[in-house]
Amino acid sequence: MISIAIIVKDGEKYIGQCLQSLASFDEVLLMDTGSTDRTLEIARNFGNVRIEEGEFNGFGATKNCAAGLARHDWILSIDADEVLPPELSAEILSLALDDNRVYRFSRQSYYNGKFIRGCGWYPDRILRLYHKTRTAFNDNDVHESVMVKEGMAVADLSGTLKHYPYDNAGSLVAKLQFYSTLFAEQNQGRLQASPLKAVAHGLGAFLKGYVIRKGFLDGYEGFHIAFCQGLAAYMKYIKLYEANRKSR
């Protein structure tokens, strides 16, 4: 049996679609970390959803906390802005699960309703289905991932998850601000940073997203996403630089 584990805060925009797509699973463990919108009201309309409330302690640790509260050992980690299509749901439920495997599938991400292929957004293969007694997410505050431990293998599924992370420019900028702050907090005193390094990382990230990863093929959206990828990289290292200066 598989439990779905979701962490959420103020996810009313897509939580209904997300939970509806998970109707075939007997348990959806939803850990809310302080929503003030209609997220919990919407979630209570789904009979297979069990709501827990807790603090946000970084993405990795919080996702592991949610998984630990689930009844089943097999965990499918889903974000509140993701939708599991019927084909992928059926594929997952038909698997002869192997404890020594971590299962991976691709993800289609949308910006303001447009499917983005460039900027490194597709196919974006992610590890999300795992046995919680064998592995877990790492403890990264941001850019967390399921660990593939020694003796384990990665199995690729054919289905694709749908992801709706950003509806407009404001939401993209707001998230890069949040993520860059988490990066600085996580790496304060561990990594060196400087204004020059921040500029270099920012420029490199923009060129990588727009040119190497062909963001230019996605028109205005591709440019904006690649620009924000560059801005995010710059903000990560300039915030880290300021944090390191304060701690001296």
C-alpha positions as a printed NumPy array, in Angstrom:
array([[  0.   ,   0.   ,   0.   ],
       [  1.111,   3.561,  -0.769],
       [  0.518,   6.697,   1.291],
       [  0.613,  10.107,  -0.342],
       [  2.54 ,  12.715,   1.662],
       [  1.999,  16.427,   0.987],
       [  3.219,  19.515,   2.833],
       [  1.332,  22.728,   2.189],
       [  0.89 ,  26.323,   3.238],
       [ -1.694,  28.56 ,   1.565],
       [ -2.169,  26.241,  -1.381],
       [ -5.846,  26.876,  -2.106],
       [ -5.248,  27.603,  -5.801],
       [ -4.435,  24.001,  -6.777],
       [ -4.993,  21.853,  -3.691],
       [ -8.461,  20.795,  -4.882],
       [ -7.151,  19.576,  -8.248],
       [ -4.196,  17.941,  -6.528],
       [ -6.324,  16.001,  -4.044],
       [ -8.918,  15.068,  -6.656],
       [ -6.174,  13.441,  -8.718],
       [ -5.226,  11.285,  -5.704],
       [ -8.663,   9.756,  -5.164],
       [ -7.413,   6.235,  -5.964],
       [ -5.109,   6.173,  -2.938],
       [ -6.516,   5.195,   0.439],
       [ -4.444,   7.697,   2.452],
       [ -3.318,  11.215,   1.68 ],
       [ -1.357,  12.648,   4.609],
       [ -1.608,  16.428,   4.319],
       [  0.721,  18.345,   6.643],
       [ -0.297,  21.985,   6.851],
       [  2.347,  24.422,   8.073],
       [  0.183,  27.427,   8.819],
       [ -2.301,  28.093,   6.027],
       [ -4.464,  31.173,   6.392],
       [ -6.451,  30.689,   3.172],
       [ -9.054,  28.037,   2.234],
       [ -6.559,  25.159,   1.942],
       [ -7.85 ,  23.178,   4.923],
       [-11.487,  23.908,   4.129],
       [-10.988,  22.427,   0.668],
       [ -8.988,  19.451,   1.955],
       [-11.725,  18.448,   4.388],
       [-13.997,  17.635,   1.43 ],
       [-11.878,  14.587,   0.57 ],
       [-12.544,  11.421,   2.551],
       [ -9.099,   9.889,   2.029],
       [ -7.266,  12.966,   3.331],
       [ -5.856,  13.009,   6.875],
       [ -4.776,  16.469,   8.006],
       [ -1.891,  17.067,  10.383],
       [ -0.521,  20.436,  11.412],
       [  3.11 ,  21.26 ,  12.135],
       [  5.931,  23.729,  11.719],
       [  7.929,  24.283,   8.564],
       [ 11.544,  23.326,   9.272],
       [ 12.874,  23.366,   5.724],
       [ 11.536,  21.289,   2.848],
       [ 13.561,  18.128,   3.435],
       [ 12.916,  17.821,   7.155],
       [  9.248,  18.771,   6.853],
       [  8.605,  16.245,   4.082],
       [ 10.249,  13.552,   6.206],
       [  8.06 ,  14.535,   9.138],
       [  4.937,  14.151,   6.99 ],
       [  6.101,  10.764,   5.689],
       [  6.735,   9.615,   9.25 ],
       [  3.094,  10.259,  10.141],
       [  1.75 ,   8.214,   7.227],
       [  0.332,   4.735,   7.864],
       [  2.066,   2.95 ,   4.998],
       [  5.793,   2.479,   4.458],
       [  5.648,   3.267,   0.75 ],
       [  5.497,   7.039,   0.278],
       [  4.576,   9.001,  -2.831],
       [  5.599,  12.601,  -2.211],
       [  3.453,  15.147,  -4.042],
       [  3.509,  18.942,  -3.861],
       [  0.31 ,  20.928,  -3.412],
       [  0.673,  22.507,  -6.866],
       [  1.049,  19.161,  -8.65 ],
       [ -1.607,  17.008, -10.304],
       [ -1.24 ,  13.25 , -10.846],
       [ -2.756,  12.301, -14.228],
       [ -4.85 ,   9.079, -14.367],
       [ -2.24 ,   7.32 , -16.516],
       [  0.563,   7.911, -14.007],
       [ -1.712,   7.056, -11.087],
       [ -2.625,   3.724, -12.704],
       [  1.022,   2.993, -13.495],
       [  2.076,   3.609,  -9.888],
       [ -0.746,   1.5  ,  -8.438],
       [  0.11 ,  -1.407, -10.752],
       [  3.786,  -1.561,  -9.75 ],
       [  5.288,  -4.635,  -8.109],
       [  7.143,  -2.439,  -5.649],
       [ 10.727,  -3.31 ,  -4.768],
       [ 12.132,  -2.013,  -1.443],
       [ 15.543,  -1.577,  -3.053],
       [ 14.273,   0.823,  -5.676],
       [ 13.42 ,   4.495,  -5.71 ],
       [ 10.944,   5.365,  -8.451],
       [ 11.305,   8.368, -10.724],
       [  9.076,  10.088, -13.272],
       [  9.142,  13.242, -15.342],
       [  7.277,  16.459, -14.644],
       [  5.618,  18.984, -16.962],
       [  5.719,  22.474, -15.475],
       [  3.472,  25.366, -16.497],
       [  3.942,  29.114, -16.273],
       [  0.672,  31.06 , -16.396],
       [ -0.966,  28.057, -18.059],
       [  1.757,  27.546, -20.691],
       [  3.745,  24.305, -20.777],
       [  7.434,  25.264, -20.625],
       [  9.917,  22.949, -22.335],
       [ 13.091,  25.02 , -22.009],
       [ 15.018,  26.528, -19.086],
       [ 15.609,  23.03 , -17.678],
       [ 11.919,  22.685, -16.822],
       [ 11.288,  19.587, -18.93 ],
       [ 11.547,  16.643, -18.608],
       [ 12.69 ,  17.405, -15.02 ],
       [ 12.859,  13.801, -13.774],
       [ 12.16 ,  13.619, -10.042],
       [ 12.515,  10.884,  -7.398],
       [  9.25 ,  10.739,  -5.477],
       [  8.187,   7.142,  -4.675],
       [ 10.211,   5.369,  -1.993],
       [ 10.077,   3.005,   0.995],
       [ 10.487,   5.136,   4.102],
       [ 12.312,   2.454,   6.096],
       [ 14.988,   2.299,   3.381],
       [ 15.5  ,   5.971,   2.546],
       [ 14.121,   9.492,   2.927],
       [ 14.56 ,  13.031,   1.705],
       [ 17.857,  14.679,   2.545],
       [ 17.766,  17.481,   5.106],
       [ 18.203,  20.337,   2.624],
       [ 16.086,  23.357,   3.449],
       [ 15.539,  23.865,  -0.282],
       [ 16.194,  21.749,  -3.406],
       [ 15.587,  18.628,  -1.35 ],
       [ 15.593,  15.193,  -2.956],
       [ 15.078,  11.546,  -2.073],
       [ 18.396,   9.848,  -1.345],
       [ 19.455,   6.805,  -3.349],
       [ 21.442,   4.838,  -0.812],
       [ 24.047,   2.167,  -1.406],
       [ 22.545,  -0.965,  -2.91 ],
       [ 19.475,   0.86 ,  -4.202],
       [ 18.531,   1.461,  -7.838],
       [ 16.457,   4.082,  -9.652],
       [ 13.484,   2.845, -11.675],
       [ 11.984,   5.155, -14.295],
       [  8.247,   5.302, -14.907],
       [  6.724,   6.323, -18.223],
       [  4.045,   8.663, -16.858],
       [  4.383,  12.423, -16.378],
       [  3.302,  14.59 , -13.449],
       [  1.729,  17.998, -14.079],
       [  3.122,  20.936, -12.116],
       [  1.665,  24.463, -11.777],
       [  4.289,  26.412,  -9.829],
       [  3.798,  29.97 , -11.108],
       [  0.779,  31.894, -12.363],
       [  2.485,  35.233, -12.97 ],
       [  5.679,  37.229, -12.599],
       [  4.918,  38.109,  -8.99 ],
       [  4.613,  34.51 ,  -7.846],
       [  7.886,  33.6  ,  -9.529],
       [  9.75 ,  36.48 ,  -7.88 ],
       [  8.156,  35.748,  -4.496],
       [  9.302,  32.129,  -4.592],
       [ 12.844,  32.977,  -5.653],
       [ 13.02 ,  35.36 ,  -2.694],
       [ 11.846,  32.62 ,  -0.346],
       [ 14.179,  29.965,  -1.767],
       [ 17.214,  32.251,  -1.848],
       [ 16.694,  33.117,   1.817],
       [ 16.521,  29.417,   2.718],
       [ 19.724,  28.803,   0.73 ],
       [ 21.551,  31.557,   2.605],
       [ 20.344,  30.298,   5.973],
       [ 21.308,  26.714,   5.143],
       [ 24.814,  27.615,   3.941],
       [ 25.761,  30.454,   6.285],
       [ 29.292,  29.825,   7.501],
       [ 29.625,  26.784,   5.239],
       [ 30.126,  28.367,   1.81 ],
       [ 32.055,  31.445,   0.804],
       [ 30.32 ,  34.169,  -1.2  ],
       [ 31.126,  37.596,  -2.594],
       [ 29.408,  40.192,  -4.788],
       [ 31.537,  39.052,  -7.723],
       [ 30.566,  35.412,  -7.158],
       [ 26.907,  36.478,  -6.935],
       [ 27.127,  38.294, -10.286],
       [ 28.96 ,  35.37 , -11.905],
       [ 26.421,  32.836, -10.663],
       [ 23.558,  35.063, -11.75 ],
       [ 24.884,  35.602, -15.251],
       [ 25.797,  31.932, -15.603],
       [ 22.337,  30.778, -14.502],
       [ 20.625,  33.121, -16.977],
       [ 22.785,  31.99 , -19.911],
       [ 22.34 ,  28.354, -18.96 ],
       [ 18.559,  28.641, -18.82 ],
       [ 18.051,  30.892, -21.835],
       [ 20.734,  29.632, -24.231],
       [ 22.02 ,  26.183, -23.237],
       [ 18.635,  24.913, -22.035],
       [ 16.859,  26.68 , -24.908],
       [ 14.583,  28.948, -22.91 ],
       [ 14.552,  31.25 , -25.951],
       [ 12.24 ,  28.75 , -27.669],
       [  9.519,  29.494, -25.086],
       [  9.193,  33.156, -26.089],
       [  8.538,  35.814, -23.468],
       [  7.91 ,  33.196, -20.787],
       [ 11.255,  31.525, -21.456],
       [ 13.103,  34.836, -21.187],
       [ 11.342,  35.783, -17.972],
       [ 11.961,  32.386, -16.366],
       [ 15.633,  32.38 , -17.374],
       [ 16.03 ,  35.964, -16.124],
       [ 14.514,  34.966, -12.797],
       [ 16.781,  31.917, -12.638],
       [ 19.694,  34.326, -12.961],
       [ 18.192,  36.656, -10.376],
       [ 17.629,  33.726,  -8.016],
       [ 21.261,  32.637,  -8.3  ],
       [ 22.429,  36.211,  -7.698],
       [ 20.152,  36.619,  -4.668],
       [ 21.289,  33.298,  -3.184],
       [ 24.908,  34.342,  -3.127],
       [ 24.437,  37.997,  -2.236],
       [ 22.214,  37.007,   0.705],
       [ 24.804,  34.42 ,   1.737],
       [ 27.529,  37.065,   1.47 ],
       [ 25.575,  39.405,   3.762],
       [ 24.778,  36.599,   6.197],
       [ 28.44 ,  35.569,   6.42 ],
       [ 29.511,  39.177,   7.038],
       [ 27.071,  39.502,   9.919],
       [ 28.29 ,  36.304,  11.558],
       [ 31.941,  37.368,  11.699]])
